[in-house]
Amino acid sequence: MKICVVALGKIGLPLAVQFAGKGHQVVGADVSERTVRMVNDGVVPFPGEADLDVRLKEAVVTGLLRATTDTTAAVADADVVVLVVPLFVDGDGRPEFGWMDEATRAVAAGLRPGTLVSYETTLPVGTTRGRWAPMLREGSGLTAGEDFDLVFSPERVLTGRVFADLRRYPKLVGGVNPASARRGVAFYEAVLDFDDRPDLARPNGVWDLGCPEAAELAKLAETTYRDVNIGLANQFARFAGTVGVDIARVIEACNTQPYSHIHTPGIAVGGHCIPVYPRLYLWNDPSATVVRSAREANAAMPAYAVDLLAAAAGDLNGLDVLVLGAAYRGGVKETAFSGVFATVAALRGRGARPYVSDPMYTVDELEALGLPAHHGQRVSAAMVQADHPEYRTLSATHLPGVRVLVDGRRVTDPALWPGVHRVVIGG
């Protein structure tokens, strides 16, 4: 097959490489000239994705993958088009469709009869049928389900382990009609491999969910569940802290029972998925009080962690505080919706002088993100925001002068912090 992948970001590029690795001719389309140039040179434009450097180079050298900024031309020569364009929400929780609209119009301009179009970006329920199908028809004169096939098939992977996750989890597909669904299932069966999963009720592979709305809801539901679960864990942790109970031991005990799956509490919930998709769900279902309360509970955790610091250190006015970790999670160089921003804001709101360091970021990169980079200044307190593995061996000797450590991820070793008041969430 000839496949066009629209948007060569942290999900789209590994997908393009995966498809090429199965012997298909792939063109990746992206609006960034830098990204296109690097991909055509066989160079990964972002760090941290396992095996991507080797597999990208191989795909480019064998001629199975190339990149272009001309989405319309790439679509015109494709049998299958897969869109993985980012979609975010604004401050009021409304989806920002701008990039997706632009990409869809570019696809429509090159769309030919008989093409399969698959959207993988997480969407509000009803978007594939209600927004993209009409937009594609307006730009191409072709009708979804009649002249071309249209499916929604959500990406279900985490950056850093995309190839492993593609094998691990069933690929969900929902077509606007049965013919589109059959085509979508056949396509993904041809480009993906799946691990044996005896724990599943049916064989691992491509699962037809019957309609795009079901596939859209499945992705929103699985990510919203995680946000709600973490919100509950954070509520438990905050209460445990008031009664002198270690919530980690409680959760460990609870999860020995097969119906309990309590997640891990922490200083923040970040990334492209968990903080965003519940808001897309709320856009569909604004009366979902459980979802809204969990989102509010999780969004309040950075300020709560700063409250813990104030309780241990006293007045924060004028206090120099080092925030450890700009990334939204350990080992990933990504700050999307990271708790670092709210933590810095909360510290400033209490009169403290915050600084930020991260083993994955240079000082210049931190400052480019609008963060107050740490230049080695002596600080009196520290807060762990990201669970980078480097922090497991961090000790008081690395931060002389620190009197209080708030470990928002429980990643530090208490034995390495003698003489320092170490505080954990739910401890």
C-alpha positions in Angstrom: 0.0 0.0 0.0 0.9 3.7 -0.4 0.3 5.3 3.0 0.3 9.0 3.9 0.8 9.9 7.6 -0.2 13.4 8.4 1.8 15.0 11.2 5.2 13.5 12.1 5.2 14.2 15.8 5.9 11.8 18.7 3.1 9.5 17.6 2.9 10.1 13.9 6.6 9.5 13.1 6.8 6.1 14.9 3.6 5.1 13.1 5.1 6.0 9.8 8.2 4.0 10.6 6.1 1.1 11.7 4.1 1.1 8.5 7.3 1.3 6.4 8.8 -1.5 8.5 6.0 -3.8 7.2 7.0 -3.1 3.6 4.6 -0.4 2.7 5.5 2.9 0.9 5.0 5.7 3.3 5.0 9.5 2.9 4.9 11.6 6.1 3.4 15.0 5.8 4.2 17.8 8.2 4.0 21.6 8.2 7.4 21.9 9.8 10.2 22.2 7.2 12.7 21.3 9.9 10.9 18.1 10.8 10.6 17.1 7.1 14.3 17.8 6.5 15.4 15.8 9.5 13.2 12.8 8.6 14.5 12.8 5.1 18.0 12.7 6.5 17.0 9.8 8.7 17.4 11.9 11.9 14.8 11.8 14.6 13.6 15.3 15.3 12.9 14.7 19.0 14.5 12.5 21.7 13.4 9.7 23.9 11.5 7.2 21.6 13.0 3.7 22.0 14.3 2.2 18.8 13.1 5.0 16.6 16.5 6.2 15.5 17.5 2.8 14.1 14.2 2.1 12.5 13.8 5.5 11.0 17.3 5.3 9.4 16.5 1.9 8.0 13.1 3.0 6.5 14.7 6.1 4.9 17.7 4.2 3.5 15.5 1.5 2.0 13.4 4.1 0.3 10.2 3.1 2.1 9.8 6.4 4.0 10.1 10.0 2.9 8.7 13.3 4.2 7.1 16.3 2.6 5.4 19.6 3.5 2.8 19.1 0.7 0.1 17.2 2.4 -2.4 17.5 -0.5 0.1 16.0 -3.0 1.0 13.1 -0.6 -2.7 12.3 -0.1 -3.4 12.3 -3.9 -0.9 9.5 -4.3 -2.0 7.5 -1.2 -4.3 4.5 -0.8 -4.6 5.2 3.0 -4.3 8.4 4.9 -3.7 8.4 8.7 -4.0 11.7 10.6 -2.3 12.2 13.9 -2.5 16.0 14.2 -2.5 17.4 17.8 -5.7 18.6 19.3 -5.8 20.6 22.6 -8.4 22.4 24.7 -8.5 26.0 25.6 -8.7 27.5 29.1 -12.4 26.9 29.2 -12.2 23.3 28.1 -13.3 23.8 24.5 -11.5 21.7 21.9 -9.2 23.7 19.7 -9.8 22.2 16.2 -7.6 24.7 14.3 -4.7 22.4 13.4 -7.0 19.5 12.7 -9.3 21.6 10.5 -6.3 22.8 8.5 -5.0 19.3 8.0 -8.4 18.0 7.1 -8.9 20.6 4.4 -5.4 19.7 3.0 -6.4 16.1 2.9 -9.7 16.9 1.2 -8.0 18.8 -1.5 -6.1 15.7 -2.5 -8.6 13.0 -1.7 -9.4 10.4 -4.4 -12.2 7.9 -4.6 -11.4 4.6 -2.9 -9.0 6.1 -0.3 -9.2 5.0 3.3 -9.0 7.9 5.8 -8.3 7.1 9.4 -8.2 9.7 12.3 -6.1 8.6 15.2 -6.0 11.9 17.2 -8.2 11.6 20.3 -11.5 13.4 19.6 -14.8 14.4 21.3 -17.5 11.8 20.6 -19.2 12.6 17.2 -16.4 14.5 15.6 -15.4 11.9 13.0 -18.9 11.7 11.6 -20.2 15.1 12.4 -17.2 17.3 11.6 -14.6 15.5 9.5 -16.9 13.7 7.1 -18.7 16.9 6.1 -15.4 18.8 5.8 -13.9 16.1 3.7 -17.0 16.2 1.4 -16.9 19.9 1.1 -13.3 20.0 0.0 -13.3 16.9 -2.2 -16.9 16.4 -3.4 -16.7 12.9 -2.2 -19.0 11.3 0.4 -17.6 9.2 3.3 -18.9 5.6 3.2 -19.8 5.9 -0.5 -16.8 7.3 -2.4 -14.1 6.8 0.3 -13.8 4.9 3.6 -13.6 6.7 6.9 -12.8 5.4 10.3 -11.7 6.5 13.7 -8.9 4.5 15.3 -7.5 6.1 18.5 -3.8 5.9 19.2 -3.3 4.1 22.6 0.4 4.5 23.1 2.8 6.4 25.4 5.7 8.3 24.1 9.0 6.5 24.8 7.5 3.1 24.2 5.3 3.5 21.1 6.5 0.4 19.3 5.9 -1.8 22.3 2.5 -0.4 23.0 1.5 -0.9 19.4 2.0 -4.6 19.9 0.6 -4.7 23.4 -2.8 -3.2 23.1 -5.7 -4.1 20.8 -6.2 -1.6 17.9 -9.7 -0.1 18.1 -11.5 0.8 14.9 -14.9 2.4 14.3 -16.1 3.0 10.7 -18.9 5.3 9.5 -20.4 2.2 7.7 -19.6 -1.5 7.7 -17.5 -1.3 4.5 -15.3 1.4 6.1 -14.9 -0.7 9.2 -13.9 -3.8 7.2 -11.3 -1.7 5.3 -10.0 -0.2 8.5 -9.6 -3.5 10.1 -7.8 -5.0 7.1 -5.5 -2.0 7.0 -4.4 -2.2 10.6 -4.0 -6.0 10.4 -1.6 -5.4 7.5 0.6 -2.8 9.3 0.7 -4.0 12.9 1.8 -7.0 14.9 0.3 -8.0 18.2 1.6 -9.7 21.3 -0.2 -12.8 22.6 -2.5 -11.6 25.4 -4.0 -14.6 27.2 -5.4 -12.1 29.7 -7.9 -10.7 27.2 -11.4 -12.1 26.7 -10.7 -12.3 22.9 -7.6 -12.5 20.8 -5.3 -9.4 20.7 -5.5 -7.7 17.4 -7.8 -5.2 15.6 -11.2 -4.8 17.2 -14.1 -3.4 15.3 -16.2 -1.4 17.8 -19.1 -0.9 15.4 -19.0 2.9 14.8 -16.7 5.8 15.2 -18.6 7.1 18.2 -17.9 4.0 20.1 -14.2 4.2 19.3 -14.1 7.9 20.2 -15.8 7.2 23.5 -13.5 4.2 24.3 -10.4 6.4 24.1 -12.0 9.2 26.2 -13.3 6.7 28.7 -10.0 4.8 29.3 -8.0 8.1 29.8 -10.8 9.8 31.9 -10.8 6.7 34.1 -7.2 7.2 34.9 -7.8 10.9 35.8 -10.7 10.0 38.0 -8.7 7.2 39.7 -5.8 9.5 40.3 -8.1 12.1 41.6 -9.6 9.6 44.1 -6.1 8.5 45.1 -5.1 12.1 45.7 -8.2 12.6 47.9 -7.2 9.6 49.9 -3.6 10.9 50.2 -4.7 14.3 51.5 -6.9 12.7 54.1 -4.2 10.2 55.1 -1.8 13.1 55.7 -4.2 14.5 58.3 -4.4 11.3 60.3 -0.8 10.2 60.2 -1.3 7.3 57.8 1.0 6.3 55.0 -1.2 6.1 52.0 1.3 4.1 50.0 0.9 1.2 52.4 -2.8 1.5 52.3 -3.0 1.5 48.5 -0.6 -1.5 48.4 -2.9 -3.4 50.8 -6.1 -2.4 48.9 -4.7 -3.5 45.5 -4.1 -7.1 46.7 -7.9 -7.5 46.3 -8.7 -8.1 42.6 -11.4 -5.4 42.4 -9.3 -2.6 43.7 -6.9 -0.8 41.3 -6.1 2.5 43.1 -3.6 4.5 41.2 -0.6 6.5 42.7 -1.2 10.0 44.1 1.2 12.8 43.3 2.0 16.4 42.9 0.5 16.7 39.4 -1.1 15.0 36.4 0.5 16.1 33.2 1.0 15.1 29.6 -1.0 15.3 26.4 -3.6 12.8 27.5 -4.8 12.6 31.1 -5.3 16.3 31.8 -6.8 16.9 28.4 -9.1 14.1 27.4 -11.4 14.4 30.5 -12.1 17.9 29.3 -13.0 16.7 25.9 -15.3 14.3 27.6 -16.8 17.1 29.6 -17.4 19.1 26.4 -19.6 16.2 25.3 -21.1 15.6 28.7 -21.0 18.7 30.9 -23.2 17.1 33.6 -20.5 14.5 34.4 -19.9 15.7 38.0 -17.5 12.8 38.9 -15.2 13.7 36.0 -15.3 17.4 36.7 -14.5 16.9 40.4 -11.6 14.6 39.7 -10.1 17.1 37.2 -10.4 19.9 39.7 -8.9 17.7 42.5 -5.9 16.9 40.3 -5.4 20.4 39.1 -5.3 21.5 42.8 -2.4 19.2 43.7 0.6 21.5 42.9 -0.9 24.2 45.2 -1.5 21.5 47.8 2.2 20.4 47.6 3.2 24.0 48.1 0.9 24.1 51.2 2.9 21.1 52.5 6.1 23.0 52.0 4.8 26.0 53.9 3.6 23.8 56.8 7.1 22.3 57.1 9.2 25.4 56.3 7.0 28.2 57.7 6.6 31.5 55.8 7.6 31.1 52.2 8.1 34.8 51.6 11.6 35.2 50.2 12.4 31.5 50.4 14.6 30.1 47.6 13.0 26.8 46.4 14.3 24.5 43.8 11.7 22.6 41.8 13.2 19.3 40.6 11.8 18.3 37.2 10.2 20.3 34.4 9.0 17.2 32.5 5.5 16.0 33.1 6.8 12.5 33.9 10.1 10.9 34.5 12.4 10.0 31.6 10.4 11.9 29.1 11.6 15.2 27.7 8.1 16.8 27.4 6.4 19.6 29.4 2.9 19.3 28.0 0.6 20.3 30.9 3.4 19.6 33.3 2.8 20.4 36.9 6.0 22.5 37.0 4.1 25.5 35.7 1.4 25.4 38.4 4.0 24.6 41.1 6.2 27.6 40.1 3.1 29.8 40.0 1.9 28.6 43.5 5.4 29.2 44.9 5.4 32.8 43.5 1.9 33.3 44.8 3.3 32.6 48.3 6.2 35.0 47.9 8.9 32.3 47.4 11.6 32.5 44.8 11.4 29.4 42.7 14.0 27.9 40.4 13.7 24.8 38.2 16.2 22.2 37.1 15.8 19.0 35.1 18.4 16.5 34.0 16.8 16.3 30.5 16.8 20.1 29.9 19.5 22.7 29.6 19.3 26.1 31.3 18.5 27.7 28.0 15.8 25.3 27.2 14.1 25.9 30.6 14.3 29.6 30.2 12.8 29.3 26.7 9.8 27.6 28.3 9.4 30.6 30.6 10.7 28.7 33.6 13.2 30.3 36.1 16.2 28.1 35.5 18.5 27.1 38.4 22.1 28.4 37.9 23.5 26.7 41.0 22.0 29.2 43.5 21.9 28.0 47.1 18.3 27.1 48.0 16.7 26.4 51.3 14.0 24.0 50.1 13.3 21.6 47.2 10.2 20.0 45.6 10.3 16.9 43.4 7.9 17.4 40.5 8.9 14.7 38.1 10.0 11.2 38.9 13.2 11.1 36.9 15.4 8.1 37.8 18.3 10.4 38.6 16.4 11.6 41.7 16.5 8.1 43.3 20.1 8.7 44.2 19.8 12.4 44.9 20.9 13.3 48.4 21.2 16.1 50.8 24.9 16.5 49.9 23.9 17.5 46.3 21.8 20.3 47.7 23.6 21.8 50.7 21.5 24.2 52.6 18.2 22.5 51.9 16.1 22.2 55.1 12.9 20.9 53.7 12.3 18.5 50.8 8.7 17.9 49.5 8.9 14.8 47.4 5.8 14.9 45.2 6.5 11.6 43.5 8.0 9.5 46.4 11.1 8.9 44.2 13.8 10.0 46.6 15.5 7.7 49.2 14.8 9.0 52.7 18.1 7.5 53.9 19.9 10.0 51.7 18.4 13.0 53.4 19.5 12.9 57.0 18.8 16.2 58.8 16.3 17.3 56.2 12.6 17.5 56.8 11.4 15.2 54.0 7.6 15.4 53.3 5.7 13.2 50.9 2.1 13.4 49.7 -0.1 11.1 51.8 2.7 10.2 54.2 
